[in-house]
Amino acid sequence: MRYDAHERLVAPARASSQPLLLLGGVVLMALIFLALNLGYSILHSFLIGRDAWETLSTELAKGNTPRAVLINLFLFAFLIAALAAALHALHNRSLLSVIGPLPLAMHQFRTTGLAVLALYAVISLLPAGDVMDPTANLGFGTWLMLLPLTLLALLIQTGAEELVFRGYLQSQLAARFTHPAVWLLGPSLLFALLHYDPAIHGQNTWLVVTWAALFGLAAADLTARAGTVGPAIALHMINNLSAIAIAAPKGNFDGLALYTYPFSLDDTAALSAWAPVDFMMLFCSWLVARIALRR
């Protein structure tokens, strides 16, 4: 495995690679993130009033309106701020140090994103069967008007997660442990467990967790090969664009979706039927991204 480029992210982590510092960074980041979210909730409820806030809170929990989905996604900006604070306080690192050289990261983001987007476009032309036959959800004019905000929100959300899991956790672990299994698997398994939600996914919970673990490994591998988080963010963003803004399961975070599928995330039969396609799509996306990075 050619991971020489990973040194761009690992080198800045070596001076503060002690496990206790990493643990402290994770705890500090989580506390700041929670505090910022709490502060937002208090301020927003004060500005719009209790009744309006209760209505919005219900929307935020379900993600069934455009504003609810956008707010949920934009709130990940707090995670980026929390990461920046933890990096500065405990690791003497800048936020840019977990991204990699910015011009290169942007180039790799664009190259990978276009390649994966082309793959999704081709796959979308293939027949999917009745179980995946989508129905119209958001009006096209409204969807198109919201698209710039949607793309920015998705960039923030996916960027925040990749900066934390691939940029920060992966590089800090790689600075301490030389074996790739540690820094590839560790953040990927944590990323997967954060998708454990039986209340939403029901009997499909471990299927979702498994998919998230494999996605984490794909993103980790791309990051180590590229030496920046650009490709991982692109892979993540195109995946979420498809699942959130193009077609979403009905009743599950579908407020920004142009179409909805005729099933929810706890529909065991539908998810089991679609799972092989979803896993194959992930594999093909990772493969296309790797090929794009070689050009």
N, C-alpha and C positions, 0 to 999 in steps of 0.2 A: 504494500500500500504506500503510495507516494504522498507522504504528509510533510514534506520538507517545508512547504509554504506556511504550514501551521505556526512555524516559529515567529511569524510576524505578530501573532496574537499572544503566543506563549511567553516570549521574551519579556514584555512589560510586566508579566505576572510573577516572575521568579523572585523578585525582591520581597514579595509579601505572600509567599505560597504556603505559609503555615496553615494547617487545617483549622486551628482555632480562629484565625483571622477570617477564613472563608465562612465558617459557621457564624461568626459575629457579623460579617457582611450580609449574609442571608437574613439573619434576624433583624438587623437594623433596617435593611431594605424593606422587609415585610412590615415592620412597625411604621415606617414613614409612609409607605403606600396606604396602609389602613388609616393612618391619621389624616392623610390628604383626602381620602375618600369620605371619611367622616366629616371633615371640615366642609367639603363640597356639599354633602347632604344637608348639613345644618344651614349653610348659607343659602342654598337653593330653596329650601323649604321656607326660610324666613322671607326671601324675596317674593315668592309666588303665593304664599299662604298655605295653611295646613291642608285644606280640602284639595287644592290643586296638586299639592305635593303627594297626597295619598293616591290620587289618580295616576300621577306620573310614576310613582313607585310601583304600582301594579303593572304598568306598561313596561317598566324597566325589568321587572322580574320575568315577564313573558316575552319581551322583545317583539311585540306584535304591532308596533307602529314605527314609522321611519325615525321619528325623533328618539324613541327609546333605543333603537339599535345604534344610532349615531352616538348618543350619549354614552352607551356602554363601551363602544369602541374608543371614543375620544378619552375616556377616563384612563386608558392605558398610558396616556401621557404622564400620569402621576407615577407609574411604574418606572418610566424612563428617568424622571426626576429623582425618585428614590434610589435607583441604581447609581446615578451620578453622585449622589450624596454619600452612599456607602463606599463607592470606589475612592472618592476623595478622602473620606475620614479614616478608612482602615487600610487602604492599599496604595495610597498616594498615586492613583492612576486617574487618567482622564476618561471621559466617555468615549472619546475617539479611539482610545487604546483597545477597546473591546469591539470596535468596528473594523479596524484595519486601515490601511492607507485609503483615504476617502475617494480620490479619483479612481483607484482600482476597484474599490467596493462598488462604486456607482456603475462603472463599466460592466463588472460581472453581474450586478443586479439587472441591468438592461439586457445583457446577452442571455442570461438564464431566463429572465421573465418572458422575453419574446419567444424563446424556444418552447417553454412550457405552455405558454398561451397558444401557440400554434398547435401543439399536441391536443389541448383541450378543444380547440376549434374543430379539428379533424374528427375527434371522438364524438363530438356533439352531432355530427352528421349521420352517425350510425344509428340504426333502429335500436331502441332500448326496451321495447316490450310494454305491455299495458300497465304493469306495476310501477313503471317509472314515467308514465305519460303525464307531463306537467300541465297545470291549468294556470290561466292568467291570474296574477295577483295585484301587483301595483301597476297603475296606468303607465303606459310607455312614456308619455310626456313628463309625468312626475318623476319617473325613474331616471330619465335622461337628465332632467334638471338637477337631481340630487347626486348624479354620478360623480362629479368632481369632489364633493364632500365625502361620498362613500369611499372613493379611492384614497383620499387623504386619511380618513379614519382607519381604513384597513392597513395602510402603511404604518400608521402609529401603533395599531394593535399588534400586528405581526412583527414589526420592528422591535417593539418592546419585549416581546416574548423571545425573539431570537437573540437580542442583546443580552438578556438575562441568562438563558439556557446555553446558547452556543458561544456567545461572546465572553460572558463573565464566568459562569460555572465551568464550562469546558476548558477555558484557558487556564484558570486557576488550578484545576485538577491536573491538567497536563504539565503544568510547571512543577508540580509536586510528584506526580506518578508518571513514569515513562511508558508504561504499558497502555496501548490504546484502548484496551477493554475497559479500563477504569474511567477514562474521560469521555469515551463514546457512550458507554452504557449508563453511567451514573446520572448525568443530566437527562438522558432520554427516558429512563425509568421514572425519575421524579416528574418530568413533563407528562408522562403517561398517567401517573397516579393522580395528578391534578385534574384529569378528565374523568375520574371516578365519580359518577353521579347517578346512583340507582333511581333517584326520584324522577329524573328525566329519561334515562335510558332503559330503565327496567331490566329485563332479562338480557338486553343487548349491552349491558354495562361493560363486561369484560371484552366484548368484541370491539367496542369503542376504545377501551384502554389499550388493547393490543395494537390497533391501528395507530394510535397516538405514539406508542413506543416505537413502532417501525418508522413512523414519520420522523420522530426525534433522531433515530439512527441515520436516516437519509440526510437530514439537515446537518447533523454532526459530521458526517463523512464529507459532505460538500464544503463545509466550513474548513475542515482540516486540509482538504485538497486545494482550496482556493486561497486560504490565508486571510480571508475577510468573511464577514457575515452577509455580504451582498447576495450571493446565490441562495442561501438559506431563507433570507427575507423574501426573495422573489418567489421561490417555491411555495412558501407559506402563504404569501399574499395571493397568488393565482389560485391556490386551493381554496382559500377563504372567500375570494371573489366569486368563485363558482358556487360555493355552498351557502353564501349569505346574500349575495346581490343578484345572482342569476336564477338559481332555483334552490329553494330550501324546503325541508320537510314541513308539512302543514302544521302550524301551531307551535313551531320550534324556532324562535328567533327569525321569523320570516317577514319582519316589518319592512325591509329594504329589498326583498326579493321580487324580481320581475315575474317569476313563476313560482308555484309551489307544487311539490309532489303530493300525491294522494295518500300519504301515510305520515305518521309521526315517528320520532326517534325510539319510542318504546314498542313499535310494531315489530314483533319478533320475526314473523314470516317475511315481511317486506325487506327488512334489514339483512336477514340471512340470505335472501335471494340476491340482494345487491352487493353483499360483502365481497364476493370474489372479484367483481368488476372494480370495486373501490380499491381493493388491495393491488390488483393488477395496474390500475391507474397510477397508484403511488409508485410502484416499481418503474413503470414506464416514464413517469415524470422525473424520477431520480436519474434514470439512465439518459434521458434527453438532456437533462441539466449537465451531467458529466461530459457528454459529447460536446455540448455547447462551450463548456469551459476549456476544452482542448483546442478550440479554434483560435 
